[in-house]
Amino acid sequence: MTANQLAFPAGARKLIPISGDRKYFPVNRVFCVGRNYAKHAREMGNDPDRDPPFFFLKTLDALVPGGGPVRYPRMTKELHHEIEMVVAIGSPGADVSPELAMQHVFGYAVGLDLTRRDLQAEAKSLKRPWDFGKSFEQGAPITAITEVNDCGDMSKGEISLSVNDKVRQLGNLNEMIWDVPEIIAYLSRFYYLEAGDLIFTGTPAGVGPLNCGDQLIGRVDGLCDLSVNII
């Protein structure tokens, strides 16, 4: 298909830089795991028992590769931060076993699941989907991806978020209710995972509101820091 066969110019596929490389990771889909840290589940008023994990998706226009300025989104007065480790899938697979799941991981990144909490709460109260609360433009800033061979043991390590130099969220990757192999295995039962898929793996406790002018630093041991400012 040529450009003159299109009704209007096609948008470019989102590309995430790869740390230490001149190549880019072309994103296919963005999956997010809900309530994957027990303390966060409790602060949101939920039982953290190991029920089956659940997922929601963000659209590609939510991604902000490299972080930087992020606009305060429309139609909300309660924008919340949720810092997360992100898994980048590098090879396709379906019905993947937990034992083989890590063979499908290309690398890891630090991501921010920004949430219009008031819109999410309203949707929950009406038993409606969360899309307006979770999926919106610039709602998922993300660092460059660090390839697995350049990472340490990503099953443990500190994960944190500071806002205006004050720590808001602090946890450890080993506190996940569902670890990365289990997340991949479960998700691959419902979707044929493709190279280019991203999985945000959940956030530790301490989520809270953001305001224009706030400066955020997100960290996961062994990965690039994520710097975001709300404008």
C-alpha positions in Angstrom: 0.0 0.0 0.0 1.4 3.4 -1.0 0.8 6.8 0.7 -1.6 7.9 -2.0 -3.9 5.0 -1.2 -4.5 6.3 2.4 -7.4 8.6 3.3 -5.0 10.6 5.5 -1.3 10.2 6.6 -0.8 7.2 8.9 0.7 7.8 12.3 4.1 6.3 13.0 4.3 3.3 15.3 5.6 4.1 18.7 9.3 3.4 19.1 11.1 3.0 22.5 14.9 3.6 22.6 17.0 0.6 23.6 19.6 1.5 26.3 23.1 1.4 25.0 22.0 0.7 21.4 21.1 2.8 18.3 18.1 0.5 17.6 14.6 1.0 18.8 11.9 -1.3 20.2 8.7 -1.0 18.0 5.7 -1.3 20.3 2.7 -3.5 19.4 0.4 -3.3 22.5 0.5 -2.0 26.0 -0.9 -4.4 28.7 -1.2 -3.4 32.4 -1.6 -5.7 35.4 -4.0 -4.3 38.1 -3.4 -4.6 41.8 -0.2 -6.7 41.8 1.2 -5.5 45.1 -0.6 -6.5 48.4 -0.2 -3.1 50.1 -1.4 -1.2 47.1 -4.4 -3.5 46.8 -5.2 -2.8 50.5 -4.9 1.0 50.0 -7.4 0.8 47.1 -9.8 -1.1 49.4 -9.3 -4.6 47.9 -8.3 -8.0 49.2 -4.7 -8.9 48.1 -5.2 -12.7 48.1 -3.9 -14.4 45.0 -7.0 -14.2 42.8 -6.2 -14.6 39.1 -4.5 -11.5 37.8 -6.5 -9.0 35.7 -5.4 -6.7 32.9 -6.3 -3.5 31.1 -4.8 -1.9 28.1 -3.5 1.5 27.2 -3.4 2.9 23.7 -0.1 3.6 21.9 -0.6 7.4 22.2 -0.3 7.0 26.0 3.4 6.2 25.6 5.9 9.0 26.2 9.3 7.5 25.3 12.1 8.9 27.5 9.7 10.8 29.8 10.0 14.6 30.0 7.1 17.0 29.9 3.6 15.5 30.3 0.5 17.5 30.0 -2.0 17.4 32.9 -4.9 15.5 31.2 -8.3 16.8 30.4 -11.5 16.1 32.3 -9.9 15.2 35.6 -9.2 16.9 38.9 -7.5 13.9 40.4 -4.4 12.7 38.4 -2.5 9.9 40.3 0.9 8.4 39.8 1.6 4.7 39.7 5.3 3.7 39.2 5.9 0.3 37.6 8.4 -2.1 36.1 7.6 -2.8 32.5 8.4 -6.1 30.7 9.2 -5.9 26.9 8.3 -9.0 25.0 10.8 -10.0 22.3 9.4 -13.2 20.8 5.8 -14.5 20.1 4.0 -17.2 22.0 0.7 -18.5 23.3 -0.1 -20.8 26.3 3.4 -20.2 27.5 4.4 -22.1 30.7 5.9 -20.1 33.6 9.0 -22.2 33.3 9.6 -21.0 29.7 8.2 -17.5 30.0 11.5 -15.7 30.5 12.6 -16.9 27.0 10.1 -14.4 25.6 11.4 -11.4 27.5 13.5 -8.9 25.5 14.1 -6.5 28.4 12.8 -4.2 31.0 11.9 -0.5 31.5 10.5 1.9 34.2 7.0 3.1 33.4 4.5 5.4 34.9 0.8 4.4 34.8 -0.9 7.8 35.1 -4.5 7.5 36.2 -7.5 9.8 36.1 -8.6 8.5 39.5 -11.9 10.4 39.7 -12.9 9.0 36.3 -11.8 5.5 37.3 -13.7 5.7 40.6 -16.9 6.8 38.8 -16.6 3.9 36.3 -16.1 1.4 39.1 -19.2 2.7 41.0 -21.3 2.3 37.8 -19.7 -1.1 37.0 -18.3 0.3 33.7 -14.9 -0.2 32.0 -12.0 1.9 33.2 -10.9 3.2 29.8 -11.4 6.9 30.5 -9.5 6.6 33.8 -6.5 4.6 32.5 -6.1 5.1 28.7 -5.4 8.7 27.5 -2.8 10.7 25.7 0.6 10.8 27.5 -0.7 8.5 30.3 2.3 6.1 30.2 5.7 7.7 30.2 8.5 5.1 29.9 12.3 4.9 29.9 14.6 3.3 27.4 14.4 -0.5 27.5 17.4 -2.3 29.0 17.9 -5.7 27.4 17.9 -8.8 29.6 21.6 -9.5 29.2 22.3 -6.1 30.7 20.0 -6.5 33.7 20.6 -8.2 37.0 18.0 -10.3 38.8 14.8 -8.4 38.0 12.7 -10.6 40.4 13.9 -8.4 43.2 15.1 -4.9 43.8 13.8 -1.6 45.0 11.1 0.3 43.0 10.4 3.9 44.0 8.8 7.2 42.9 9.7 10.6 44.2 7.6 13.7 43.7 9.4 17.1 44.2 12.3 15.2 45.9 10.0 13.5 48.4 9.5 9.7 48.2 5.9 8.8 47.6 6.1 5.1 46.6 8.7 2.6 47.8 8.6 -1.2 47.5 10.5 -4.2 46.2 9.9 -6.2 43.0 9.8 -9.4 45.2 6.5 -8.1 46.7 4.6 -8.7 43.5 1.6 -11.0 44.0 2.2 -12.4 40.6 5.8 -12.5 39.4 6.9 -11.9 35.8 6.8 -15.5 34.6 3.4 -16.0 36.1 2.1 -12.8 34.5 3.4 -13.8 31.0 2.0 -17.3 31.3 -1.5 -16.1 32.4 -1.7 -13.4 29.8 -0.6 -15.7 27.0 -3.7 -17.9 27.7 -5.9 -15.0 26.5 -3.7 -13.3 23.9 -1.2 -14.5 21.4 1.7 -12.5 22.7 3.7 -10.7 20.0 7.2 -9.2 19.8 6.7 -5.6 20.7 4.2 -6.1 23.4 4.7 -4.2 26.7 3.4 -5.4 30.1 3.2 -2.9 33.0 3.5 -5.2 36.0 1.7 -3.2 38.8 2.5 -0.6 41.3 3.5 -0.6 45.0 1.6 1.3 47.7 1.7 5.1 48.0 -0.2 6.2 44.9 -1.4 9.8 45.2 -2.3 13.0 43.4 -0.2 15.1 41.1 -0.3 18.8 40.2 1.0 21.0 37.5 4.7 21.8 38.1 5.4 18.5 39.9 8.8 16.9 39.2 8.8 13.1 39.3 11.7 10.6 39.4 10.9 6.9 39.0 13.5 4.2 39.8 13.9 0.5 39.6 17.2 -1.1 40.6 19.2 -1.9 37.5 17.3 0.2 35.0 17.4 3.8 33.7 15.7 6.4 35.9 12.4 7.9 34.6 12.1 11.7 34.9 8.7 13.4 34.2 7.4 16.9 34.8 3.7 17.7 34.8 2.9 20.8 32.8 
